[in-house]
Amino acid sequence: MLIACATCFGAADSDQVKAAKIGVLVLLGFIVPLLVAIALIARSWARRARALQALEAQGFSAVTSLVRNASWEPVTRSPASAMRAARSSST
């Protein structure tokens, strides 16, 4: 004769069901922050892409500017701050 385990049988107060619930919560504790971090990175990249696209629409080309300046130092300004600087210098 086969007897089902507590999880399959449905004993809500058994140790196996409690352990399964804790296991689900632990997995969610790892997965949710990871997915949030991925979403925040994607949002950051999307904002940067929009800012760069706006700069290029105004005639600014990051590649042309790098070649012209022949400076390979790291960029210290974000595309959004560069766009603000370009606007203020053009007026």
Jmol script that loads the backbone (N, CA, C; Angstrom):
load data "model"
ATOM      1  N   MET A   1       0.837  -1.167   0.000  1.00  0.00           N
ATOM      2  CA  MET A   1       0.000   0.000   0.000  1.00  0.00           C
ATOM      3  C   MET A   1       0.892   1.244   0.000  1.00  0.00           C
ATOM      4  N   LEU A   2       0.566   2.212  -0.843  1.00  0.00           N
ATOM      5  CA  LEU A   2       1.331   3.449  -0.952  1.00  0.00           C
ATOM      6  C   LEU A   2       0.649   4.561  -0.165  1.00  0.00           C
ATOM      7  N   ILE A   3       1.440   5.283   0.581  1.00  0.00           N
ATOM      8  CA  ILE A   3       0.913   6.412   1.342  1.00  0.00           C
ATOM      9  C   ILE A   3       1.617   7.680   0.839  1.00  0.00           C
ATOM     10  N   ALA A   4       0.846   8.699   0.548  1.00  0.00           N
ATOM     11  CA  ALA A   4       1.414   9.947   0.027  1.00  0.00           C
ATOM     12  C   ALA A   4       2.162  10.682   1.134  1.00  0.00           C
ATOM     13  N   CYS A   5       3.164  11.481   0.711  1.00  0.00           N
ATOM     14  CA  CYS A   5       3.911  12.272   1.691  1.00  0.00           C
ATOM     15  C   CYS A   5       3.032  13.426   2.188  1.00  0.00           C
ATOM     16  N   ALA A   6       3.511  14.107   3.196  1.00  0.00           N
ATOM     17  CA  ALA A   6       2.714  15.176   3.798  1.00  0.00           C
ATOM     18  C   ALA A   6       2.457  16.320   2.817  1.00  0.00           C
ATOM     19  N   THR A   7       3.403  16.578   1.912  1.00  0.00           N
ATOM     20  CA  THR A   7       3.220  17.651   0.936  1.00  0.00           C
ATOM     21  C   THR A   7       2.105  17.292  -0.035  1.00  0.00           C
ATOM     22  N   CYS A   8       2.131  16.079  -0.544  1.00  0.00           N
ATOM     23  CA  CYS A   8       1.101  15.657  -1.498  1.00  0.00           C
ATOM     24  C   CYS A   8      -0.240  15.415  -0.810  1.00  0.00           C
ATOM     25  N   PHE A   9      -0.170  14.906   0.365  1.00  0.00           N
ATOM     26  CA  PHE A   9      -1.396  14.564   1.086  1.00  0.00           C
ATOM     27  C   PHE A   9      -2.128  15.813   1.554  1.00  0.00           C
ATOM     28  N   GLY A  10      -1.376  16.867   1.870  1.00  0.00           N
ATOM     29  CA  GLY A  10      -2.025  18.124   2.212  1.00  0.00           C
ATOM     30  C   GLY A  10      -2.045  18.470   3.675  1.00  0.00           C
ATOM     31  N   ALA A  11      -1.174  17.887   4.476  1.00  0.00           N
ATOM     32  CA  ALA A  11      -1.115  18.237   5.889  1.00  0.00           C
ATOM     33  C   ALA A  11      -0.404  19.580   6.017  1.00  0.00           C
ATOM     34  N   ALA A  12      -1.150  20.636   6.219  1.00  0.00           N
ATOM     35  CA  ALA A  12      -0.598  21.991   6.203  1.00  0.00           C
ATOM     36  C   ALA A  12       0.316  22.271   7.382  1.00  0.00           C
ATOM     37  N   ASP A  13       0.207  21.513   8.434  1.00  0.00           N
ATOM     38  CA  ASP A  13       1.032  21.778   9.621  1.00  0.00           C
ATOM     39  C   ASP A  13       2.243  20.855   9.727  1.00  0.00           C
ATOM     40  N   SER A  14       2.525  20.081   8.676  1.00  0.00           N
ATOM     41  CA  SER A  14       3.660  19.156   8.747  1.00  0.00           C
ATOM     42  C   SER A  14       4.981  19.900   8.527  1.00  0.00           C
ATOM     43  N   ASP A  15       6.064  19.267   8.930  1.00  0.00           N
ATOM     44  CA  ASP A  15       7.399  19.859   8.787  1.00  0.00           C
ATOM     45  C   ASP A  15       7.803  20.011   7.324  1.00  0.00           C
ATOM     46  N   GLN A  16       7.391  19.062   6.478  1.00  0.00           N
ATOM     47  CA  GLN A  16       7.750  19.143   5.057  1.00  0.00           C
ATOM     48  C   GLN A  16       7.090  20.344   4.392  1.00  0.00           C
ATOM     49  N   VAL A  17       5.862  20.615   4.703  1.00  0.00           N
ATOM     50  CA  VAL A  17       5.167  21.754   4.104  1.00  0.00           C
ATOM     51  C   VAL A  17       5.783  23.054   4.604  1.00  0.00           C
ATOM     52  N   LYS A  18       6.112  23.104   5.888  1.00  0.00           N
ATOM     53  CA  LYS A  18       6.751  24.313   6.436  1.00  0.00           C
ATOM     54  C   LYS A  18       8.113  24.547   5.775  1.00  0.00           C
ATOM     55  N   ALA A  19       8.882  23.472   5.595  1.00  0.00           N
ATOM     56  CA  ALA A  19      10.193  23.586   4.958  1.00  0.00           C
ATOM     57  C   ALA A  19      10.059  24.019   3.496  1.00  0.00           C
ATOM     58  N   ALA A  20       9.053  23.519   2.806  1.00  0.00           N
ATOM     59  CA  ALA A  20       8.833  23.918   1.410  1.00  0.00           C
ATOM     60  C   ALA A  20       8.474  25.398   1.320  1.00  0.00           C
ATOM     61  N   LYS A  21       7.665  25.876   2.254  1.00  0.00           N
ATOM     62  CA  LYS A  21       7.304  27.296   2.262  1.00  0.00           C
ATOM     63  C   LYS A  21       8.527  28.166   2.539  1.00  0.00           C
ATOM     64  N   ILE A  22       9.353  27.747   3.488  1.00  0.00           N
ATOM     65  CA  ILE A  22      10.578  28.507   3.789  1.00  0.00           C
ATOM     66  C   ILE A  22      11.518  28.484   2.588  1.00  0.00           C
ATOM     67  N   GLY A  23      11.606  27.344   1.912  1.00  0.00           N
ATOM     68  CA  GLY A  23      12.445  27.236   0.715  1.00  0.00           C
ATOM     69  C   GLY A  23      11.998  28.193  -0.380  1.00  0.00           C
ATOM     70  N   VAL A  24      10.702  28.311  -0.573  1.00  0.00           N
ATOM     71  CA  VAL A  24      10.171  29.238  -1.574  1.00  0.00           C
ATOM     72  C   VAL A  24      10.513  30.672  -1.192  1.00  0.00           C
ATOM     73  N   LEU A  25      10.373  31.014   0.071  1.00  0.00           N
ATOM     74  CA  LEU A  25      10.695  32.375   0.520  1.00  0.00           C
ATOM     75  C   LEU A  25      12.182  32.684   0.367  1.00  0.00           C
ATOM     76  N   VAL A  26      13.040  31.709   0.659  1.00  0.00           N
ATOM     77  CA  VAL A  26      14.482  31.924   0.500  1.00  0.00           C
ATOM     78  C   VAL A  26      14.823  32.136  -0.977  1.00  0.00           C
ATOM     79  N   LEU A  27      14.250  31.325  -1.845  1.00  0.00           N
ATOM     80  CA  LEU A  27      14.499  31.500  -3.276  1.00  0.00           C
ATOM     81  C   LEU A  27      14.003  32.862  -3.762  1.00  0.00           C
ATOM     82  N   LEU A  28      12.831  33.267  -3.293  1.00  0.00           N
ATOM     83  CA  LEU A  28      12.334  34.601  -3.661  1.00  0.00           C
ATOM     84  C   LEU A  28      13.250  35.697  -3.131  1.00  0.00           C
ATOM     85  N   GLY A  29      13.818  35.465  -1.946  1.00  0.00           N
ATOM     86  CA  GLY A  29      14.749  36.433  -1.368  1.00  0.00           C
ATOM     87  C   GLY A  29      15.999  36.621  -2.212  1.00  0.00           C
ATOM     88  N   PHE A  30      16.388  35.611  -2.958  1.00  0.00           N
ATOM     89  CA  PHE A  30      17.539  35.725  -3.852  1.00  0.00           C
ATOM     90  C   PHE A  30      17.143  36.236  -5.230  1.00  0.00           C
ATOM     91  N   ILE A  31      16.047  35.749  -5.757  1.00  0.00           N
ATOM     92  CA  ILE A  31      15.657  36.051  -7.134  1.00  0.00           C
ATOM     93  C   ILE A  31      15.136  37.474  -7.289  1.00  0.00           C
ATOM     94  N   VAL A  32      14.291  37.941  -6.383  1.00  0.00           N
ATOM     95  CA  VAL A  32      13.683  39.270  -6.526  1.00  0.00           C
ATOM     96  C   VAL A  32      14.736  40.383  -6.530  1.00  0.00           C
ATOM     97  N   PRO A  33      15.689  40.416  -5.586  1.00  0.00           N
ATOM     98  CA  PRO A  33      16.714  41.471  -5.668  1.00  0.00           C
ATOM     99  C   PRO A  33      17.557  41.391  -6.944  1.00  0.00           C
ATOM    100  N   LEU A  34      17.821  40.187  -7.415  1.00  0.00           N
ATOM    101  CA  LEU A  34      18.576  40.031  -8.648  1.00  0.00           C
ATOM    102  C   LEU A  34      17.803  40.608  -9.831  1.00  0.00           C
ATOM    103  N   LEU A  35      16.520  40.318  -9.916  1.00  0.00           N
ATOM    104  CA  LEU A  35      15.703  40.858 -11.001  1.00  0.00           C
ATOM    105  C   LEU A  35      15.565  42.373 -10.905  1.00  0.00           C
ATOM    106  N   VAL A  36      15.470  42.895  -9.690  1.00  0.00           N
ATOM    107  CA  VAL A  36      15.401  44.351  -9.501  1.00  0.00           C
ATOM    108  C   VAL A  36      16.703  44.994  -9.975  1.00  0.00           C
ATOM    109  N   ALA A  37      17.831  44.393  -9.648  1.00  0.00           N
ATOM    110  CA  ALA A  37      19.123  44.935 -10.085  1.00  0.00           C
ATOM    111  C   ALA A  37      19.237  44.924 -11.600  1.00  0.00           C
ATOM    112  N   ILE A  38      18.794  43.858 -12.236  1.00  0.00           N
ATOM    113  CA  ILE A  38      18.827  43.789 -13.697  1.00  0.00           C
ATOM    114  C   ILE A  38      17.930  44.863 -14.292  1.00  0.00           C
ATOM    115  N   ALA A  39      16.755  45.074 -13.718  1.00  0.00           N
ATOM    116  CA  ALA A  39      15.837  46.101 -14.223  1.00  0.00           C
ATOM    117  C   ALA A  39      16.426  47.497 -14.057  1.00  0.00           C
ATOM    118  N   LEU A  40      17.086  47.761 -12.940  1.00  0.00           N
ATOM    119  CA  LEU A  40      17.688  49.076 -12.724  1.00  0.00           C
ATOM    120  C   LEU A  40      18.837  49.332 -13.702  1.00  0.00           C
ATOM    121  N   ILE A  41      19.622  48.311 -13.990  1.00  0.00           N
ATOM    122  CA  ILE A  41      20.703  48.459 -14.969  1.00  0.00           C
ATOM    123  C   ILE A  41      20.122  48.720 -16.354  1.00  0.00           C
ATOM    124  N   ALA A  42      19.079  47.996 -16.713  1.00  0.00           N
ATOM    125  CA  ALA A  42      18.453  48.204 -18.020  1.00  0.00           C
ATOM    126  C   ALA A  42      17.876  49.620 -18.120  1.00  0.00           C
ATOM    127  N   ARG A  43      17.266  50.096 -17.043  1.00  0.00           N
ATOM    128  CA  ARG A  43      16.723  51.457 -17.043  1.00  0.00           C
ATOM    129  C   ARG A  43      17.835  52.492 -17.186  1.00  0.00           C
ATOM    130  N   SER A  44      18.949  52.264 -16.512  1.00  0.00           N
ATOM    131  CA  SER A  44      20.088  53.173 -16.614  1.00  0.00           C
ATOM    132  C   SER A  44      20.628  53.196 -18.039  1.00  0.00           C
ATOM    133  N   TRP A  45      20.752  52.035 -18.650  1.00  0.00           N
ATOM    134  CA  TRP A  45      21.246  51.988 -20.032  1.00  0.00           C
ATOM    135  C   TRP A  45      20.277  52.667 -20.986  1.00  0.00           C
ATOM    136  N   ALA A  46      18.978  52.507 -20.753  1.00  0.00           N
ATOM    137  CA  ALA A  46      17.982  53.143 -21.618  1.00  0.00           C
ATOM    138  C   ALA A  46      18.059  54.667 -21.495  1.00  0.00           C
ATOM    139  N   ARG A  47      18.222  55.172 -20.280  1.00  0.00           N
ATOM    140  CA  ARG A  47      18.362  56.624 -20.091  1.00  0.00           C
ATOM    141  C   ARG A  47      19.608  57.152 -20.787  1.00  0.00           C
ATOM    142  N   ARG A  48      20.709  56.440 -20.638  1.00  0.00           N
ATOM    143  CA  ARG A  48      21.942  56.874 -21.289  1.00  0.00           C
ATOM    144  C   ARG A  48      21.810  56.850 -22.811  1.00  0.00           C
ATOM    145  N   ALA A  49      21.142  55.831 -23.324  1.00  0.00           N
ATOM    146  CA  ALA A  49      20.945  55.749 -24.774  1.00  0.00           C
ATOM    147  C   ALA A  49      20.100  56.906 -25.271  1.00  0.00           C
ATOM    148  N   ARG A  50      19.033  57.247 -24.522  1.00  0.00           N
ATOM    149  CA  ARG A  50      18.198  58.393 -24.922  1.00  0.00           C
ATOM    150  C   ARG A  50      18.987  59.697 -24.889  1.00  0.00           C
ATOM    151  N   ALA A  51      19.806  59.878 -23.853  1.00  0.00           N
ATOM    152  CA  ALA A  51      20.609  61.096 -23.748  1.00  0.00           C
ATOM    153  C   ALA A  51      21.619  61.176 -24.881  1.00  0.00           C
ATOM    154  N   LEU A  52      22.255  60.057 -25.217  1.00  0.00           N
ATOM    155  CA  LEU A  52      23.213  60.040 -26.307  1.00  0.00           C
ATOM    156  C   LEU A  52      22.529  60.283 -27.642  1.00  0.00           C
ATOM    157  N   GLN A  53      21.347  59.727 -27.809  1.00  0.00           N
ATOM    158  CA  GLN A  53      20.595  59.947 -29.041  1.00  0.00           C
ATOM    159  C   GLN A  53      20.214  61.420 -29.181  1.00  0.00           C
ATOM    160  N   ALA A  54      19.846  62.052 -28.087  1.00  0.00           N
ATOM    161  CA  ALA A  54      19.514  63.475 -28.127  1.00  0.00           C
ATOM    162  C   ALA A  54      20.743  64.306 -28.484  1.00  0.00           C
ATOM    163  N   LEU A  55      21.902  63.932 -27.944  1.00  0.00           N
ATOM    164  CA  LEU A  55      23.139  64.641 -28.282  1.00  0.00           C
ATOM    165  C   LEU A  55      23.470  64.483 -29.760  1.00  0.00           C
ATOM    166  N   GLU A  56      23.328  63.278 -30.267  1.00  0.00           N
ATOM    167  CA  GLU A  56      23.630  63.042 -31.673  1.00  0.00           C
ATOM    168  C   GLU A  56      22.644  63.764 -32.578  1.00  0.00           C
ATOM    169  N   ALA A  57      21.402  63.919 -32.121  1.00  0.00           N
ATOM    170  CA  ALA A  57      20.410  64.659 -32.905  1.00  0.00           C
ATOM    171  C   ALA A  57      20.778  66.137 -32.990  1.00  0.00           C
ATOM    172  N   GLN A  58      21.514  66.631 -31.989  1.00  0.00           N
ATOM    173  CA  GLN A  58      21.952  68.019 -31.995  1.00  0.00           C
ATOM    174  C   GLN A  58      23.264  68.198 -32.755  1.00  0.00           C
ATOM    175  N   GLY A  59      23.798  67.118 -33.301  1.00  0.00           N
ATOM    176  CA  GLY A  59      25.012  67.217 -34.077  1.00  0.00           C
ATOM    177  C   GLY A  59      26.264  66.815 -33.336  1.00  0.00           C
ATOM    178  N   PHE A  60      26.146  66.415 -32.109  1.00  0.00           N
ATOM    179  CA  PHE A  60      27.309  65.983 -31.336  1.00  0.00           C
ATOM    180  C   PHE A  60      27.549  64.510 -31.593  1.00  0.00           C
ATOM    181  N   SER A  61      28.751  64.159 -31.975  1.00  0.00           N
ATOM    182  CA  SER A  61      29.091  62.759 -32.178  1.00  0.00           C
ATOM    183  C   SER A  61      30.211  62.388 -31.231  1.00  0.00           C
ATOM    184  N   ALA A  62      29.977  61.410 -30.391  1.00  0.00           N
ATOM    185  CA  ALA A  62      30.965  60.998 -29.396  1.00  0.00           C
ATOM    186  C   ALA A  62      32.230  60.483 -30.067  1.00  0.00           C
ATOM    187  N   VAL A  63      32.090  59.728 -31.144  1.00  0.00           N
ATOM    188  CA  VAL A  63      33.250  59.166 -31.825  1.00  0.00           C
ATOM    189  C   VAL A  63      34.051  60.278 -32.488  1.00  0.00           C
ATOM    190  N   THR A  64      33.377  61.184 -33.192  1.00  0.00           N
ATOM    191  CA  THR A  64      34.071  62.288 -33.853  1.00  0.00           C
ATOM    192  C   THR A  64      34.794  63.149 -32.840  1.00  0.00           C
ATOM    193  N   SER A  65      34.151  63.416 -31.721  1.00  0.00           N
ATOM    194  CA  SER A  65      34.776  64.237 -30.701  1.00  0.00           C
ATOM    195  C   SER A  65      36.004  63.556 -30.111  1.00  0.00           C
ATOM    196  N   LEU A  66      35.976  62.258 -29.917  1.00  0.00           N
ATOM    197  CA  LEU A  66      37.134  61.542 -29.394  1.00  0.00           C
ATOM    198  C   LEU A  66      38.289  61.569 -30.384  1.00  0.00           C
ATOM    199  N   VAL A  67      37.990  61.368 -31.665  1.00  0.00           N
ATOM    200  CA  VAL A  67      39.043  61.365 -32.677  1.00  0.00           C
ATOM    201  C   VAL A  67      39.631  62.763 -32.814  1.00  0.00           C
ATOM    202  N   ARG A  68      38.773  63.785 -32.803  1.00  0.00           N
ATOM    203  CA  ARG A  68      39.236  65.153 -32.943  1.00  0.00           C
ATOM    204  C   ARG A  68      40.157  65.545 -31.788  1.00  0.00           C
ATOM    205  N   ASN A  69      39.772  65.204 -30.588  1.00  0.00           N
ATOM    206  CA  ASN A  69      40.559  65.576 -29.423  1.00  0.00           C
ATOM    207  C   ASN A  69      41.753  64.659 -29.208  1.00  0.00           C
ATOM    208  N   ALA A  70      41.729  63.465 -29.788  1.00  0.00           N
ATOM    209  CA  ALA A  70      42.769  62.454 -29.607  1.00  0.00           C
ATOM    210  C   ALA A  70      43.053  62.233 -28.126  1.00  0.00           C
ATOM    211  N   SER A  71      42.023  62.335 -27.334  1.00  0.00           N
ATOM    212  CA  SER A  71      42.156  62.156 -25.904  1.00  0.00           C
ATOM    213  C   SER A  71      41.396  60.895 -25.519  1.00  0.00           C
ATOM    214  N   TRP A  72      42.094  59.964 -24.944  1.00  0.00           N
ATOM    215  CA  TRP A  72      41.459  58.721 -24.556  1.00  0.00           C
ATOM    216  C   TRP A  72      41.296  58.636 -23.056  1.00  0.00           C
ATOM    217  N   GLU A  73      41.209  59.767 -22.403  1.00  0.00           N
ATOM    218  CA  GLU A  73      40.970  59.792 -20.975  1.00  0.00           C
ATOM    219  C   GLU A  73      39.518  59.387 -20.715  1.00  0.00           C
ATOM    220  N   PRO A  74      39.249  58.835 -19.564  1.00  0.00           N
ATOM    221  CA  PRO A  74      37.866  58.442 -19.279  1.00  0.00           C
ATOM    222  C   PRO A  74      36.938  59.649 -19.230  1.00  0.00           C
ATOM    223  N   VAL A  75      35.744  59.458 -19.722  1.00  0.00           N
ATOM    224  CA  VAL A  75      34.741  60.517 -19.722  1.00  0.00           C
ATOM    225  C   VAL A  75      34.235  60.690 -18.301  1.00  0.00           C
ATOM    226  N   THR A  76      34.255  61.920 -17.822  1.00  0.00           N
ATOM    227  CA  THR A  76      33.854  62.157 -16.438  1.00  0.00           C
ATOM    228  C   THR A  76      32.433  62.697 -16.343  1.00  0.00           C
ATOM    229  N   ARG A  77      31.851  63.045 -17.482  1.00  0.00           N
ATOM    230  CA  ARG A  77      30.486  63.568 -17.451  1.00  0.00           C
ATOM    231  C   ARG A  77      29.536  62.548 -18.060  1.00  0.00           C
ATOM    232  N   SER A  78      28.339  62.528 -17.549  1.00  0.00           N
ATOM    233  CA  SER A  78      27.322  61.658 -18.124  1.00  0.00           C
ATOM    234  C   SER A  78      26.790  62.314 -19.394  1.00  0.00           C
ATOM    235  N   PRO A  79      26.157  61.556 -20.284  1.00  0.00           N
ATOM    236  CA  PRO A  79      25.590  62.152 -21.491  1.00  0.00           C
ATOM    237  C   PRO A  79      24.573  63.257 -21.185  1.00  0.00           C
ATOM    238  N   ALA A  80      23.837  63.103 -20.098  1.00  0.00           N
ATOM    239  CA  ALA A  80      22.837  64.122 -19.750  1.00  0.00           C
ATOM    240  C   ALA A  80      23.518  65.432 -19.369  1.00  0.00           C
ATOM    241  N   SER A  81      24.608  65.370 -18.583  1.00  0.00           N
ATOM    242  CA  SER A  81      25.291  66.600 -18.212  1.00  0.00           C
ATOM    243  C   SER A  81      26.008  67.207 -19.412  1.00  0.00           C
ATOM    244  N   ALA A  82      26.502  66.380 -20.322  1.00  0.00           N
ATOM    245  CA  ALA A  82      27.116  66.896 -21.545  1.00  0.00           C
ATOM    246  C   ALA A  82      26.073  67.599 -22.402  1.00  0.00           C
ATOM    247  N   MET A  83      24.855  67.060 -22.419  1.00  0.00           N
ATOM    248  CA  MET A  83      23.781  67.685 -23.187  1.00  0.00           C
ATOM    249  C   MET A  83      23.428  69.038 -22.583  1.00  0.00           C
ATOM    250  N   ARG A  84      23.377  69.120 -21.253  1.00  0.00           N
ATOM    251  CA  ARG A  84      23.099  70.391 -20.605  1.00  0.00           C
ATOM    252  C   ARG A  84      24.199  71.414 -20.901  1.00  0.00           C
ATOM    253  N   ALA A  85      25.447  70.960 -20.884  1.00  0.00           N
ATOM    254  CA  ALA A  85      26.573  71.847 -21.181  1.00  0.00           C
ATOM    255  C   ALA A  85      26.521  72.337 -22.619  1.00  0.00           C
ATOM    256  N   ALA A  86      26.140  71.449 -23.535  1.00  0.00           N
ATOM    257  CA  ALA A  86      26.036  71.835 -24.950  1.00  0.00           C
ATOM    258  C   ALA A  86      24.933  72.864 -25.132  1.00  0.00           C
ATOM    259  N   ARG A  87      23.826  72.686 -24.439  1.00  0.00           N
ATOM    260  CA  ARG A  87      22.721  73.648 -24.537  1.00  0.00           C
ATOM    261  C   ARG A  87      23.138  75.012 -24.015  1.00  0.00           C
ATOM    262  N   SER A  88      23.819  75.023 -22.867  1.00  0.00           N
ATOM    263  CA  SER A  88      24.183  76.303 -22.260  1.00  0.00           C
ATOM    264  C   SER A  88      25.254  77.007 -23.094  1.00  0.00           C
ATOM    265  N   SER A  89      26.152  76.273 -23.752  1.00  0.00           N
ATOM    266  CA  SER A  89      27.187  76.914 -24.549  1.00  0.00           C
ATOM    267  C   SER A  89      26.661  77.408 -25.891  1.00  0.00           C
ATOM    268  N   SER A  90      25.550  76.813 -26.378  1.00  0.00           N
ATOM    269  CA  SER A  90      25.002  77.228 -27.661  1.00  0.00           C
ATOM    270  C   SER A  90      24.143  78.474 -27.539  1.00  0.00           C
ATOM    271  N   THR A  91      23.722  78.834 -26.339  1.00  0.00           N
ATOM    272  CA  THR A  91      22.880  80.024 -26.178  1.00  0.00           C
ATOM    273  C   THR A  91      23.690  81.236 -25.806  1.00  0.00           C
TER     274      THR A  91
END
end "model"
wireframe off; spacefill off
backbone 0.3
color backbone group
